[in-house]
Amino acid sequence: MSPATSFNHFPSKQDLATALVERYAAADAGVLADISARAERLSADPLQQLLLFVGLLADEVEEGIRVAPGCLFASFCYERELIDEETRTVIAESMLLWRTRIRELLDRVVAHHPPRLPVDLDEVADQATIVVEGSYVLVRALGDATIARAQLSQLRNYLELLFAP
């Protein structure tokens, strides 16, 4: 679709941006649901589900890096003044969906495997997103696609050390 053609479907650049972010958010939610369901199918133990979730997330991120150079949400967040409140809300809700889902996994883990150290589970849930987004930045800056998997592997190690019996 040429730029001129896109304006036949969207009255403004902002409307196009919002539609793009909404589409990306829907796909992102699908990835979250898929890897959550796969992890739950592969193990009944909440800690193993969490560790599998991180491993499956590493696969998704690695594949994502092959197809796209970065995260659309991050790109829009860096140019925050160029997007409207509706678009910012879509991005925030998507990020909160990840926090909520990972927090649910962590709550189930804690019920069976109390952490070895005091932790804030919302902060641990956010850490997964931070590792993913930070990995995209490093991959782009350094041109090394192996960084994302390595960082998610470190996150997995941390979770295992934190919760393993």
ZAFIPA-89250 format. One record per residue (C-alpha): residue number from 0; x, y, z. Coordinates in pm, 1 decimal. Layout:
<rs>
> NUM_X_Y_Z
...
</rs>
This chain:
<rs>
> 0_0.0_0.0_0.0
> 1_145.3_333.0_-104.1
> 2_139.9_627.7_138.0
> 3_-129.9_794.3_-73.7
> 4_-341.1_477.8_-71.2
> 5_-316.3_443.9_307.2
> 6_-484.8_782.4_349.4
> 7_-786.1_648.8_156.2
> 8_-834.8_415.9_454.5
> 9_-711.6_641.7_734.7
> 10_-804.2_1009.7_764.7
> 11_-473.0_1101.9_927.8
> 12_-125.5_973.7_1004.4
> 13_-231.2_948.0_1368.1
> 14_-524.2_721.9_1275.9
> 15_-287.0_503.9_1074.5
> 16_-43.0_488.7_1367.4
> 17_-318.4_393.2_1609.6
> 18_-444.3_118.6_1379.3
> 19_-90.7_-13.3_1338.7
> 20_-34.2_-19.8_1715.2
> 21_-370.5_-189.0_1773.8
> 22_-283.5_-458.7_1520.5
> 23_59.9_-508.6_1678.1
> 24_-98.3_-526.5_2026.8
> 25_-343.8_-793.9_1912.1
> 26_-61.8_-1002.2_1764.4
> 27_144.2_-949.8_2080.4
> 28_-147.2_-1068.5_2297.9
> 29_-173.3_-1374.8_2075.9
> 30_194.0_-1455.2_2131.5
> 31_147.7_-1416.4_2507.1
> 32_-155.4_-1646.2_2510.4
> 33_19.6_-1902.6_2292.3
> 34_340.1_-1929.7_2493.0
> 35_143.4_-1932.6_2820.1
> 36_-75.9_-2217.8_2698.1
> 37_222.7_-2411.4_2561.5
> 38_411.5_-2380.3_2891.2
> 39_105.8_-2499.9_3084.3
> 40_62.0_-2798.9_2852.7
> 41_426.6_-2898.1_2891.7
> 42_433.7_-2911.4_3272.7
> 43_200.0_-2923.4_3570.9
> 44_458.3_-2764.9_3803.0
> 45_423.4_-2383.3_3819.7
> 46_800.1_-2324.4_3840.3
> 47_863.4_-2540.3_3536.4
> 48_580.7_-2359.0_3355.7
> 49_747.3_-2025.6_3432.0
> 50_1086.8_-2149.0_3315.4
> 51_931.9_-2296.3_3000.7
> 52_750.2_-1966.9_2943.8
> 53_1082.4_-1780.5_2947.4
> 54_1238.3_-2037.0_2712.3
> 55_946.2_-2013.3_2471.5
> 56_962.4_-1635.0_2496.4
> 57_1330.0_-1654.1_2397.4
> 58_1229.1_-1850.4_2086.5
> 59_965.3_-1590.1_1998.8
> 60_1201.3_-1297.1_2051.8
> 61_1475.1_-1463.6_1849.5
> 62_1230.8_-1522.6_1563.8
> 63_1098.5_-1167.7_1598.6
> 64_1449.3_-1027.1_1566.2
> 65_1493.6_-1222.3_1243.2
> 66_1179.0_-1074.0_1091.1
> 67_1172.4_-724.7_1241.8
> 68_1455.2_-508.5_1367.4
> 69_1279.8_-399.7_1687.5
> 70_965.9_-354.4_1887.7
> 71_701.0_-124.6_1742.0
> 72_591.6_-23.0_2091.7
> 73_943.6_86.7_2180.9
> 74_971.4_290.3_1861.6
> 75_646.3_470.1_1939.0
> 76_742.2_522.6_2303.6
> 77_1070.6_684.8_2200.5
> 78_867.3_930.9_1991.2
> 79_599.7_976.2_2256.2
> 80_524.6_1336.4_2163.1
> 81_426.5_1225.0_1811.6
> 82_147.2_991.3_1921.0
> 83_-186.6_1063.1_2081.9
> 84_-325.5_946.0_2413.5
> 85_-530.5_668.5_2251.0
> 86_-218.5_512.8_2099.1
> 87_-25.7_549.8_2427.1
> 88_-314.1_375.6_2605.6
> 89_-305.9_79.9_2364.4
> 90_67.7_40.4_2426.5
> 91_29.7_70.7_2805.2
> 92_-252.4_-184.3_2811.7
> 93_-42.3_-428.5_2612.4
> 94_250.5_-388.3_2851.3
> 95_17.6_-432.2_3148.9
> 96_-121.5_-749.7_2992.0
> 97_229.4_-898.8_2996.5
> 98_283.5_-784.1_3356.5
> 99_-48.7_-933.7_3463.8
> 100_8.5_-1267.6_3291.6
> 101_362.3_-1306.6_3419.9
> 102_247.8_-1199.6_3767.1
> 103_-16.9_-1476.1_3756.7
> 104_256.4_-1726.5_3673.4
> 105_470.6_-1592.4_3957.3
> 106_182.0_-1611.3_4205.2
> 107_133.4_-1978.8_4121.2
> 108_506.9_-2040.0_4156.4
> 109_520.3_-1870.9_4497.8
> 110_231.2_-2086.3_4621.6
> 111_446.7_-2396.6_4564.6
> 112_802.0_-2259.7_4570.8
> 113_848.1_-1960.8_4805.2
> 114_1127.8_-1726.9_4690.8
> 115_1465.3_-1756.8_4861.3
> 116_1488.1_-1376.6_4890.7
> 117_1224.8_-1108.9_4943.7
> 118_1103.8_-982.0_4606.2
> 119_830.4_-762.1_4463.3
> 120_652.4_-988.2_4215.4
> 121_530.7_-697.4_4000.5
> 122_893.0_-587.5_3961.8
> 123_997.3_-941.5_3871.4
> 124_713.1_-954.5_3616.0
> 125_827.6_-622.2_3467.9
> 126_1183.1_-753.3_3452.9
> 127_1085.9_-996.5_3176.7
> 128_956.8_-712.3_2960.3
> 129_1260.9_-501.5_3040.8
> 130_1493.5_-785.7_2939.5
> 131_1309.7_-831.4_2609.0
> 132_1292.9_-462.0_2522.5
> 133_1650.5_-398.0_2636.2
> 134_1765.5_-693.2_2428.6
> 135_1610.8_-541.5_2116.6
> 136_1803.0_-219.5_2181.9
> 137_2133.9_-402.9_2233.1
> 138_2079.0_-626.5_1931.1
> 139_2027.0_-318.5_1714.2
> 140_2312.3_-121.1_1867.7
> 141_2567.3_-402.3_1858.3
> 142_2441.0_-602.7_1561.8
> 143_2447.5_-925.3_1762.0
> 144_2123.1_-1124.5_1745.0
> 145_2243.5_-1370.5_2011.3
> 146_2207.3_-1108.6_2286.1
> 147_1832.0_-1156.6_2328.1
> 148_1849.4_-1530.7_2391.7
> 149_2148.2_-1484.8_2623.7
> 150_1964.4_-1223.1_2831.2
> 151_1649.0_-1432.7_2854.6
> 152_1866.6_-1725.2_2957.8
> 153_2005.1_-1507.0_3238.3
> 154_1648.7_-1419.6_3342.4
> 155_1562.1_-1789.8_3346.5
> 156_1868.0_-1859.4_3562.7
> 157_1765.3_-1583.4_3804.3
> 158_1412.1_-1722.6_3834.7
> 159_1541.5_-2072.0_3887.5
> 160_1784.2_-1955.3_4157.0
> 161_1511.3_-1746.2_4320.2
> 162_1244.6_-2017.6_4334.1
> 163_1415.9_-2355.9_4306.5
> 164_1374.7_-2577.2_4614.0
</rs>
